[in-house]
Amino acid sequence: MIYDTIIIGAGPAGLTAAIYLRRANKNVLVLEKETFGGQITHSPKVENYPGFLSVSGAEFADKLVEQAMSQGADIDLDEAKGITKENGIFTVKGTRCDYTAKSVVIATGSKHRTLGLKNEEKFTGEGISYCAVCDGAFYKDNDIAVIGGGNSALQEAILLAKTSKSVTVIQNLPFLTGESKLIEQIEAADNISVIFSSVVTKILGDEKFRGITVKNEENGKETDLSFDGIFVAIGQQPENESFKDAVSLDERGYITADESCIPDGESGIFVAGDCRSKAVRQIATAVSDGAAASVAVCRYLG
């Protein structure tokens, strides 16, 4: 079967695009390699999405999947490994089989870089977070740590310091690598401290998160530190490598496209969500991209 559109990724951006395209009577296939709903399924509580006072990430994702399927979108579990085009028809190469369509929306998202330590996944959402905007309110008046020393980490620390009792920035280098204005704000804050030349080597806790072990890179000494929670801010990693021959990627691996969601590269391919170059990566902006990409697809298909 040749679909009107194949959407790669079943997160908020991809599922929103599917809903809009089905309402425009387009035949749609959504491919997802891991979890229907995307990363949001791992968030215990979402309180910053319009229309919901509070909803778990899993419930929010379930509602999106249900809505897309009720509109008639086909959803399949498979990993897209590449995109080719011949005679105006795209072939998305999957691990199980190939799929064909008149257009493609890439909505693969991006993943937060993790520490790669034991118990990190266990305590994600229960002591370990990756987004201060999303989860900072849950740590009001708590002692927390931010792992990282670049712009993202410093911005997280400054935001968290407004509501948290104390914030400890843990940087693996002997200096902060963020912008000077952010460093000045860090140094001026009464409740922000910095531990330099140190890396996290262990997540502490059995049934409940208790803190972390940090190792000083200069003398090798390890120290156990108690925190109510930590925010890991060591960067994000887009999953666009499989599509580099079809669309242009920036120096960080994101697909180059603005709010039109039309990337540089092959005509007929569109992009939505966190996998594109953008300033803000939130559920609301991902959903917005899904809507914009669907409109662009409809114009392309005619």
Salt bridges, closest charged atoms under 4 A:
ASP4 OD1 - LYS102 NZ 3.61
GLU34 OE2 - LYS111 NZ 3.18
ASP76 OD2 - ARG96 NH2 2.84
GLU79 OE2 - LYS33 NZ 3.98
GLU79 OE2 - LYS81 NZ 3.64
GLU239 OE2 - LYS33 NZ 2.96
GLU241 OE2 - LYS244 NZ 2.85
GLU259 OE2 - ARG276 NH2 3.95
GLU266 OE2 - LYS85 NZ 3.29
ASP289 OD2 - ARG276 NE 2.78
ASP289 OD2 - LYS278 NZ 3.01
